């Protein structure tokens, strides 16, 4: 069976290639959205 770390590395590589093909600007916007979502989850964890 395939190891979980191998699946993780394949996923990171795949998303890296897709991000490279999309361009830096779009990836920066997507990354800032993810960071903002994590910030909101951490800050309002008690309310949710």
PDB file of N, CA, C and O in Angstrom:
ATOM      1  N   UNK A   1       0.830  -1.183   0.000  1.00  0.00           N
ATOM      2  CA  UNK A   1       0.000   0.000   0.000  1.00  0.00           C
ATOM      3  C   UNK A   1       0.881   1.255   0.000  1.00  0.00           C
ATOM      4  O   UNK A   1       2.004   1.229   0.502  1.00  0.00           O
ATOM      5  N   UNK A   2       0.369   2.340  -0.560  1.00  0.00           N
ATOM      6  CA  UNK A   2       1.148   3.572  -0.658  1.00  0.00           C
ATOM      7  C   UNK A   2       1.140   4.310   0.687  1.00  0.00           C
ATOM      8  O   UNK A   2       0.131   4.321   1.392  1.00  0.00           O
ATOM      9  N   UNK A   3       2.250   4.910   1.024  1.00  0.00           N
ATOM     10  CA  UNK A   3       2.354   5.603   2.300  1.00  0.00           C
ATOM     11  C   UNK A   3       1.648   6.956   2.227  1.00  0.00           C
ATOM     12  O   UNK A   3       1.532   7.559   1.160  1.00  0.00           O
ATOM     13  N   UNK A   4       1.182   7.413   3.380  1.00  0.00           N
ATOM     14  CA  UNK A   4       0.462   8.677   3.447  1.00  0.00           C
ATOM     15  C   UNK A   4       1.359   9.855   3.094  1.00  0.00           C
ATOM     16  O   UNK A   4       0.895  10.817   2.483  1.00  0.00           O
ATOM     17  N   UNK A   5       2.610   9.798   3.461  1.00  0.00           N
ATOM     18  CA  UNK A   5       3.548  10.881   3.133  1.00  0.00           C
ATOM     19  C   UNK A   5       3.727  11.011   1.617  1.00  0.00           C
ATOM     20  O   UNK A   5       3.872  12.120   1.103  1.00  0.00           O
ATOM     21  N   UNK A   6       3.716   9.899   0.912  1.00  0.00           N
ATOM     22  CA  UNK A   6       3.832   9.938  -0.541  1.00  0.00           C
ATOM     23  C   UNK A   6       2.618  10.617  -1.166  1.00  0.00           C
ATOM     24  O   UNK A   6       2.754  11.396  -2.110  1.00  0.00           O
ATOM     25  N   UNK A   7       1.449  10.326  -0.648  1.00  0.00           N
ATOM     26  CA  UNK A   7       0.231  10.971  -1.142  1.00  0.00           C
ATOM     27  C   UNK A   7       0.290  12.471  -0.875  1.00  0.00           C
ATOM     28  O   UNK A   7      -0.118  13.267  -1.721  1.00  0.00           O
ATOM     29  N   UNK A   8       0.790  12.861   0.286  1.00  0.00           N
ATOM     30  CA  UNK A   8       0.930  14.273   0.619  1.00  0.00           C
ATOM     31  C   UNK A   8       1.877  14.970  -0.352  1.00  0.00           C
ATOM     32  O   UNK A   8       1.568  16.049  -0.856  1.00  0.00           O
ATOM     33  N   UNK A   9       3.018  14.361  -0.613  1.00  0.00           N
ATOM     34  CA  UNK A   9       3.986  14.959  -1.542  1.00  0.00           C
ATOM     35  C   UNK A   9       3.433  15.052  -2.955  1.00  0.00           C
ATOM     36  O   UNK A   9       3.674  16.039  -3.650  1.00  0.00           O
ATOM     37  N   UNK A  10       2.701  14.043  -3.383  1.00  0.00           N
ATOM     38  CA  UNK A  10       2.083  14.095  -4.705  1.00  0.00           C
ATOM     39  C   UNK A  10       1.045  15.214  -4.785  1.00  0.00           C
ATOM     40  O   UNK A  10       0.945  15.897  -5.804  1.00  0.00           O
ATOM     41  N   UNK A  11       0.280  15.400  -3.719  1.00  0.00           N
ATOM     42  CA  UNK A  11      -0.699  16.481  -3.689  1.00  0.00           C
ATOM     43  C   UNK A  11      -0.041  17.845  -3.715  1.00  0.00           C
ATOM     44  O   UNK A  11      -0.499  18.741  -4.424  1.00  0.00           O
ATOM     45  N   UNK A  12       1.027  18.015  -2.951  1.00  0.00           N
ATOM     46  CA  UNK A  12       1.749  19.288  -2.936  1.00  0.00           C
ATOM     47  C   UNK A  12       2.350  19.568  -4.305  1.00  0.00           C
ATOM     48  O   UNK A  12       2.288  20.698  -4.789  1.00  0.00           O
ATOM     49  N   UNK A  13       2.925  18.564  -4.924  1.00  0.00           N
ATOM     50  CA  UNK A  13       3.506  18.727  -6.256  1.00  0.00           C
ATOM     51  C   UNK A  13       2.431  19.093  -7.281  1.00  0.00           C
ATOM     52  O   UNK A  13       2.630  19.984  -8.106  1.00  0.00           O
ATOM     53  N   UNK A  14       1.300  18.407  -7.223  1.00  0.00           N
ATOM     54  CA  UNK A  14       0.213  18.678  -8.162  1.00  0.00           C
ATOM     55  C   UNK A  14      -0.314  20.093  -8.009  1.00  0.00           C
ATOM     56  O   UNK A  14      -0.487  20.800  -9.001  1.00  0.00           O
ATOM     57  N   UNK A  15      -0.571  20.515  -6.772  1.00  0.00           N
ATOM     58  CA  UNK A  15      -1.056  21.868  -6.546  1.00  0.00           C
ATOM     59  C   UNK A  15       0.005  22.907  -6.907  1.00  0.00           C
ATOM     60  O   UNK A  15      -0.333  24.008  -7.342  1.00  0.00           O
ATOM     61  N   UNK A  16       1.266  22.574  -6.734  1.00  0.00           N
ATOM     62  CA  UNK A  16       2.333  23.483  -7.143  1.00  0.00           C
ATOM     63  C   UNK A  16       2.364  23.689  -8.648  1.00  0.00           C
ATOM     64  O   UNK A  16       2.530  24.815  -9.118  1.00  0.00           O
ATOM     65  N   UNK A  17       2.206  22.617  -9.403  1.00  0.00           N
ATOM     66  CA  UNK A  17       2.184  22.726 -10.863  1.00  0.00           C
ATOM     67  C   UNK A  17       0.969  23.517 -11.326  1.00  0.00           C
ATOM     68  O   UNK A  17       1.077  24.368 -12.209  1.00  0.00           O
ATOM     69  N   UNK A  18      -0.187  23.236 -10.730  1.00  0.00           N
ATOM     70  CA  UNK A  18      -1.403  23.972 -11.096  1.00  0.00           C
ATOM     71  C   UNK A  18      -1.247  25.455 -10.760  1.00  0.00           C
ATOM     72  O   UNK A  18      -1.650  26.316 -11.543  1.00  0.00           O
ATOM     73  N   UNK A  19      -0.666  25.752  -9.605  1.00  0.00           N
ATOM     74  CA  UNK A  19      -0.437  27.142  -9.229  1.00  0.00           C
ATOM     75  C   UNK A  19       0.533  27.841 -10.159  1.00  0.00           C
ATOM     76  O   UNK A  19       0.357  29.018 -10.475  1.00  0.00           O
ATOM     77  N   UNK A  20       1.548  27.128 -10.598  1.00  0.00           N
ATOM     78  CA  UNK A  20       2.505  27.705 -11.543  1.00  0.00           C
ATOM     79  C   UNK A  20       1.832  28.017 -12.871  1.00  0.00           C
ATOM     80  O   UNK A  20       2.117  29.043 -13.489  1.00  0.00           O
ATOM     81  N   UNK A  21       0.951  27.148 -13.305  1.00  0.00           N
ATOM     82  CA  UNK A  21       0.271  27.355 -14.575  1.00  0.00           C
ATOM     83  C   UNK A  21      -0.754  28.494 -14.494  1.00  0.00           C
ATOM     84  O   UNK A  21      -0.974  29.203 -15.477  1.00  0.00           O
ATOM     85  N   UNK A  22      -1.375  28.668 -13.334  1.00  0.00           N
ATOM     86  CA  UNK A  22      -2.382  29.723 -13.187  1.00  0.00           C
ATOM     87  C   UNK A  22      -1.752  31.102 -13.104  1.00  0.00           C
ATOM     88  O   UNK A  22      -2.314  32.075 -13.605  1.00  0.00           O
ATOM     89  N   UNK A  23      -0.604  31.189 -12.483  1.00  0.00           N
ATOM     90  CA  UNK A  23       0.062  32.475 -12.357  1.00  0.00           C
ATOM     91  C   UNK A  23       0.155  32.915 -10.908  1.00  0.00           C
ATOM     92  O   UNK A  23      -0.624  32.490 -10.055  1.00  0.00           O
ATOM     93  N   UNK A  24       1.126  33.777 -10.652  1.00  0.00           N
ATOM     94  CA  UNK A  24       1.415  34.198  -9.289  1.00  0.00           C
ATOM     95  C   UNK A  24       0.304  35.061  -8.704  1.00  0.00           C
ATOM     96  O   UNK A  24      -0.017  34.932  -7.523  1.00  0.00           O
ATOM     97  N   UNK A  25      -0.287  35.937  -9.509  1.00  0.00           N
ATOM     98  CA  UNK A  25      -1.310  36.849  -8.999  1.00  0.00           C
ATOM     99  C   UNK A  25      -2.540  36.099  -8.502  1.00  0.00           C
ATOM    100  O   UNK A  25      -3.053  36.392  -7.422  1.00  0.00           O
ATOM    101  N   UNK A  26      -3.005  35.148  -9.271  1.00  0.00           N
ATOM    102  CA  UNK A  26      -4.182  34.380  -8.869  1.00  0.00           C
ATOM    103  C   UNK A  26      -3.895  33.529  -7.641  1.00  0.00           C
ATOM    104  O   UNK A  26      -4.753  33.372  -6.772  1.00  0.00           O
ATOM    105  N   UNK A  27      -2.706  32.988  -7.573  1.00  0.00           N
ATOM    106  CA  UNK A  27      -2.348  32.169  -6.423  1.00  0.00           C
ATOM    107  C   UNK A  27      -2.197  33.018  -5.167  1.00  0.00           C
ATOM    108  O   UNK A  27      -2.530  32.568  -4.071  1.00  0.00           O
ATOM    109  N   UNK A  28      -1.705  34.223  -5.314  1.00  0.00           N
ATOM    110  CA  UNK A  28      -1.590  35.116  -4.167  1.00  0.00           C
ATOM    111  C   UNK A  28      -2.965  35.472  -3.617  1.00  0.00           C
ATOM    112  O   UNK A  28      -3.144  35.525  -2.401  1.00  0.00           O
ATOM    113  N   UNK A  29      -3.925  35.714  -4.479  1.00  0.00           N
ATOM    114  CA  UNK A  29      -5.298  36.006  -4.045  1.00  0.00           C
ATOM    115  C   UNK A  29      -5.902  34.785  -3.348  1.00  0.00           C
ATOM    116  O   UNK A  29      -6.551  34.922  -2.311  1.00  0.00           O
ATOM    117  N   UNK A  30      -5.693  33.607  -3.904  1.00  0.00           N
ATOM    118  CA  UNK A  30      -6.226  32.387  -3.300  1.00  0.00           C
ATOM    119  C   UNK A  30      -5.578  32.126  -1.945  1.00  0.00           C
ATOM    120  O   UNK A  30      -6.263  31.739  -0.998  1.00  0.00           O
ATOM    121  N   UNK A  31      -4.276  32.332  -1.842  1.00  0.00           N
ATOM    122  CA  UNK A  31      -3.577  32.120  -0.580  1.00  0.00           C
ATOM    123  C   UNK A  31      -4.042  33.104   0.485  1.00  0.00           C
ATOM    124  O   UNK A  31      -4.222  32.728   1.643  1.00  0.00           O
ATOM    125  N   UNK A  32      -4.238  34.365   0.098  1.00  0.00           N
ATOM    126  CA  UNK A  32      -4.710  35.346   1.083  1.00  0.00           C
ATOM    127  C   UNK A  32      -6.130  35.015   1.534  1.00  0.00           C
ATOM    128  O   UNK A  32      -6.483  35.284   2.682  1.00  0.00           O
ATOM    129  N   UNK A  33      -6.948  34.440   0.662  1.00  0.00           N
ATOM    130  CA  UNK A  33      -8.292  34.006   1.063  1.00  0.00           C
ATOM    131  C   UNK A  33      -8.245  32.875   2.073  1.00  0.00           C
ATOM    132  O   UNK A  33      -9.023  32.855   3.027  1.00  0.00           O
ATOM    133  N   UNK A  34      -7.339  31.940   1.866  1.00  0.00           N
ATOM    134  CA  UNK A  34      -7.192  30.830   2.810  1.00  0.00           C
ATOM    135  C   UNK A  34      -6.692  31.334   4.156  1.00  0.00           C
ATOM    136  O   UNK A  34      -7.187  30.911   5.200  1.00  0.00           O
ATOM    137  N   UNK A  35      -5.715  32.235   4.141  1.00  0.00           N
ATOM    138  CA  UNK A  35      -5.182  32.796   5.392  1.00  0.00           C
ATOM    139  C   UNK A  35      -6.266  33.577   6.123  1.00  0.00           C
ATOM    140  O   UNK A  35      -6.377  33.475   7.345  1.00  0.00           O
ATOM    141  N   UNK A  36      -7.066  34.355   5.400  1.00  0.00           N
ATOM    142  CA  UNK A  36      -8.161  35.096   6.014  1.00  0.00           C
ATOM    143  C   UNK A  36      -9.194  34.156   6.622  1.00  0.00           C
ATOM    144  O   UNK A  36      -9.696  34.415   7.715  1.00  0.00           O
ATOM    145  N   UNK A  37      -9.513  33.081   5.936  1.00  0.00           N
ATOM    146  CA  UNK A  37     -10.473  32.113   6.459  1.00  0.00           C
ATOM    147  C   UNK A  37      -9.953  31.457   7.734  1.00  0.00           C
ATOM    148  O   UNK A  37     -10.708  31.278   8.689  1.00  0.00           O
ATOM    149  N   UNK A  38      -8.676  31.097   7.756  1.00  0.00           N
ATOM    150  CA  UNK A  38      -8.094  30.521   8.966  1.00  0.00           C
ATOM    151  C   UNK A  38      -8.093  31.518  10.110  1.00  0.00           C
ATOM    152  O   UNK A  38      -8.344  31.147  11.257  1.00  0.00           O
ATOM    153  N   UNK A  39      -7.814  32.784   9.810  1.00  0.00           N
ATOM    154  CA  UNK A  39      -7.839  33.820  10.831  1.00  0.00           C
ATOM    155  C   UNK A  39      -9.240  33.973  11.419  1.00  0.00           C
ATOM    156  O   UNK A  39      -9.395  34.082  12.635  1.00  0.00           O
ATOM    157  N   UNK A  40     -10.246  33.979  10.569  1.00  0.00           N
ATOM    158  CA  UNK A  40     -11.624  34.117  11.042  1.00  0.00           C
ATOM    159  C   UNK A  40     -12.010  32.916  11.901  1.00  0.00           C
ATOM    160  O   UNK A  40     -12.658  33.080  12.935  1.00  0.00           O
ATOM    161  N   UNK A  41     -11.623  31.722  11.488  1.00  0.00           N
ATOM    162  CA  UNK A  41     -11.935  30.533  12.281  1.00  0.00           C
ATOM    163  C   UNK A  41     -11.283  30.573  13.654  1.00  0.00           C
ATOM    164  O   UNK A  41     -11.894  30.183  14.649  1.00  0.00           O
ATOM    165  N   UNK A  42     -10.048  31.042  13.709  1.00  0.00           N
ATOM    166  CA  UNK A  42      -9.345  31.092  14.993  1.00  0.00           C
ATOM    167  C   UNK A  42      -9.927  32.182  15.886  1.00  0.00           C
ATOM    168  O   UNK A  42     -10.103  31.965  17.084  1.00  0.00           O
ATOM    169  N   UNK A  43     -10.225  33.337  15.327  1.00  0.00           N
ATOM    170  CA  UNK A  43     -10.710  34.462  16.113  1.00  0.00           C
ATOM    171  C   UNK A  43     -12.133  34.246  16.620  1.00  0.00           C
ATOM    172  O   UNK A  43     -12.452  34.624  17.748  1.00  0.00           O
ATOM    173  N   UNK A  44     -12.988  33.644  15.802  1.00  0.00           N
ATOM    174  CA  UNK A  44     -14.387  33.485  16.169  1.00  0.00           C
ATOM    175  C   UNK A  44     -14.753  32.044  16.475  1.00  0.00           C
ATOM    176  O   UNK A  44     -15.881  31.617  16.231  1.00  0.00           O
ATOM    177  N   UNK A  45     -13.810  31.308  17.001  1.00  0.00           N
ATOM    178  CA  UNK A  45     -14.040  29.905  17.314  1.00  0.00           C
ATOM    179  C   UNK A  45     -15.110  29.748  18.382  1.00  0.00           C
ATOM    180  O   UNK A  45     -15.891  28.798  18.330  1.00  0.00           O
ATOM    181  N   UNK A  46     -15.165  30.640  19.334  1.00  0.00           N
ATOM    182  CA  UNK A  46     -16.163  30.559  20.389  1.00  0.00           C
ATOM    183  C   UNK A  46     -17.563  30.845  19.891  1.00  0.00           C
ATOM    184  O   UNK A  46     -18.525  30.271  20.402  1.00  0.00           O
ATOM    185  N   UNK A  47     -17.701  31.713  18.911  1.00  0.00           N
ATOM    186  CA  UNK A  47     -19.017  32.058  18.388  1.00  0.00           C
ATOM    187  C   UNK A  47     -19.558  30.987  17.451  1.00  0.00           C
ATOM    188  O   UNK A  47     -20.771  30.805  17.337  1.00  0.00           O
ATOM    189  N   UNK A  48     -18.658  30.284  16.784  1.00  0.00           N
ATOM    190  CA  UNK A  48     -19.092  29.256  15.856  1.00  0.00           C
ATOM    191  C   UNK A  48     -19.283  27.958  16.601  1.00  0.00           C
ATOM    192  O   UNK A  48     -19.651  26.949  16.000  1.00  0.00           O
TER     193      UNK A  48
END
